[in-house]
């Protein structure tokens, strides 16, 4: 809402998501990462190119919650990644956190 001259681009967004993701003290890390990512995707920013890395950090943040709700949202992000207009392809780093969390919860 202010008069900031910075433009939200992939580098700045990546820095914001990484900062949230790496924080051990923010209780709603996953939700914050997700809100940043969803904002950038929905705002149709000309300077933003989504990447698998940004999605993976958000997926990982949800999986660190070690809940089925977190896993469900992580799976939704996988689908969103694949359905995005440039069709980003999930990598092993997209799937492993989900599989690990499901195993830890006794679902694999």
C-alpha positions as a LaTeX table, in Angstrom:
\begin{tabular}{lrrr}
\hline
Residue & $x$ (\AA) & $y$ (\AA) & $z$ (\AA) \\
\hline
Unk1 & 0.00 & 0.00 & 0.00 \\
Unk2 & 3.02 & 2.29 & 0.29 \\
Unk3 & 5.18 & 3.97 & $-2.31$ \\
Unk4 & 7.92 & 1.40 & $-2.70$ \\
Unk5 & 9.93 & 1.64 & $-5.91$ \\
Unk6 & 10.97 & $-2.03$ & $-5.82$ \\
Unk7 & 9.38 & $-4.31$ & $-8.36$ \\
Unk8 & 8.30 & $-7.78$ & $-7.29$ \\
Unk9 & 10.29 & $-10.08$ & $-9.54$ \\
Unk10 & 11.40 & $-13.69$ & $-9.32$ \\
Unk11 & 14.58 & $-12.85$ & $-7.39$ \\
Unk12 & 12.82 & $-10.73$ & $-4.75$ \\
Unk13 & 9.99 & $-13.22$ & $-4.38$ \\
Unk14 & 12.49 & $-16.06$ & $-4.08$ \\
Unk15 & 14.32 & $-14.16$ & $-1.36$ \\
Unk16 & 11.08 & $-13.51$ & 0.55 \\
Unk17 & 9.93 & $-17.13$ & 0.28 \\
Unk18 & 13.39 & $-18.45$ & 1.20 \\
Unk19 & 13.51 & $-16.14$ & 4.22 \\
Unk20 & 10.14 & $-17.40$ & 5.42 \\
Unk21 & 11.03 & $-21.00$ & 4.62 \\
Unk22 & 14.31 & $-20.91$ & 6.54 \\
Unk23 & 12.87 & $-19.22$ & 9.60 \\
Unk24 & 12.56 & $-21.50$ & 12.60 \\
Unk25 & 10.56 & $-18.96$ & 14.62 \\
Unk26 & 7.64 & $-18.11$ & 12.32 \\
Unk27 & 4.73 & $-20.42$ & 13.27 \\
Unk28 & 2.81 & $-20.04$ & 9.99 \\
Unk29 & 5.77 & $-20.36$ & 7.63 \\
Unk30 & 3.98 & $-22.55$ & 5.08 \\
Unk31 & 0.99 & $-20.24$ & 4.85 \\
Unk32 & 3.21 & $-17.19$ & 4.40 \\
Unk33 & 5.21 & $-18.86$ & 1.63 \\
Unk34 & 1.96 & $-19.92$ & $-0.02$ \\
Unk35 & 0.42 & $-16.44$ & 0.20 \\
Unk36 & 3.50 & $-14.89$ & $-1.44$ \\
Unk37 & 3.49 & $-17.48$ & $-4.22$ \\
Unk38 & $-0.26$ & $-17.25$ & $-4.84$ \\
Unk39 & $-0.12$ & $-13.45$ & $-4.89$ \\
Unk40 & 2.60 & $-13.47$ & $-7.52$ \\
Unk41 & 0.79 & $-16.06$ & $-9.63$ \\
Unk42 & $-2.55$ & $-14.26$ & $-9.50$ \\
Unk43 & $-1.23$ & $-10.71$ & $-9.95$ \\
Unk44 & 0.04 & $-11.53$ & $-13.46$ \\
Unk45 & 3.27 & $-9.67$ & $-12.77$ \\
Unk46 & 5.33 & $-9.01$ & $-15.89$ \\
Unk47 & 8.58 & $-9.33$ & $-13.95$ \\
Unk48 & 7.71 & $-12.64$ & $-12.29$ \\
Unk49 & 8.62 & $-16.05$ & $-13.66$ \\
Unk50 & 7.52 & $-18.86$ & $-11.36$ \\
Unk51 & 10.04 & $-21.61$ & $-10.83$ \\
Unk52 & 10.05 & $-25.15$ & $-9.56$ \\
Unk53 & 12.32 & $-23.96$ & $-6.72$ \\
Unk54 & 9.69 & $-21.51$ & $-5.42$ \\
Unk55 & 7.02 & $-24.20$ & $-5.51$ \\
Unk56 & 9.38 & $-26.71$ & $-3.86$ \\
Unk57 & 10.17 & $-24.39$ & $-0.96$ \\
Unk58 & 6.46 & $-23.93$ & $-0.35$ \\
Unk59 & 5.79 & $-27.67$ & $-0.65$ \\
Unk60 & 8.62 & $-28.34$ & 1.82 \\
Unk61 & 7.24 & $-25.77$ & 4.25 \\
Unk62 & 3.88 & $-27.55$ & 4.28 \\
Unk63 & 5.52 & $-30.96$ & 4.68 \\
Unk64 & 7.55 & $-29.73$ & 7.68 \\
Unk65 & 4.22 & $-29.30$ & 9.49 \\
Unk66 & 3.99 & $-33.12$ & 9.55 \\
Unk67 & 0.21 & $-33.12$ & 9.22 \\
Unk68 & $-2.18$ & $-34.58$ & 6.66 \\
Unk69 & $-3.49$ & $-31.07$ & 6.03 \\
Unk70 & 0.04 & $-29.97$ & 5.14 \\
Unk71 & 0.52 & $-32.96$ & 2.83 \\
Unk72 & $-2.83$ & $-32.27$ & 1.16 \\
Unk73 & $-1.85$ & $-28.67$ & 0.43 \\
Unk74 & 1.58 & $-29.80$ & $-0.81$ \\
Unk75 & $-0.14$ & $-32.19$ & $-3.24$ \\
Unk76 & $-2.39$ & $-29.35$ & $-4.42$ \\
Unk77 & 0.70 & $-27.27$ & $-5.11$ \\
Unk78 & 2.12 & $-30.11$ & $-7.23$ \\
Unk79 & $-1.02$ & $-30.06$ & $-9.36$ \\
Unk80 & $-0.93$ & $-26.27$ & $-9.56$ \\
Unk81 & 2.70 & $-26.42$ & $-10.67$ \\
Unk82 & 1.88 & $-28.85$ & $-13.48$ \\
Unk83 & $-1.23$ & $-26.91$ & $-14.53$ \\
Unk84 & 0.51 & $-23.53$ & $-14.62$ \\
Unk85 & 0.47 & $-21.92$ & $-18.06$ \\
Unk86 & 4.13 & $-22.73$ & $-18.72$ \\
Unk87 & 3.64 & $-26.24$ & $-17.31$ \\
Unk88 & 6.42 & $-26.45$ & $-14.74$ \\
Unk89 & 7.58 & $-30.01$ & $-14.16$ \\
Unk90 & 7.93 & $-31.26$ & $-10.59$ \\
Unk91 & 11.27 & $-32.85$ & $-9.76$ \\
Unk92 & 12.35 & $-35.47$ & $-7.26$ \\
Unk93 & 12.72 & $-32.56$ & $-4.80$ \\
Unk94 & 8.99 & $-31.92$ & $-5.24$ \\
Unk95 & 7.91 & $-35.49$ & $-4.45$ \\
Unk96 & 10.36 & $-36.66$ & $-1.76$ \\
Unk97 & 9.13 & $-34.34$ & 1.03 \\
Unk98 & 5.55 & $-35.50$ & 0.47 \\
Unk99 & 6.51 & $-39.18$ & 0.43 \\
Unk100 & 8.70 & $-38.74$ & 3.52 \\
Unk101 & 5.95 & $-36.95$ & 5.42 \\
Unk102 & 3.35 & $-39.55$ & 4.44 \\
Unk103 & 5.73 & $-42.29$ & 5.63 \\
Unk104 & 6.34 & $-40.46$ & 8.88 \\
Unk105 & 2.60 & $-40.23$ & 9.42 \\
Unk106 & 2.21 & $-43.96$ & 8.74 \\
Unk107 & 0.42 & $-43.62$ & 5.39 \\
Unk108 & 3.04 & $-45.34$ & 3.19 \\
\hline
\end{tabular}
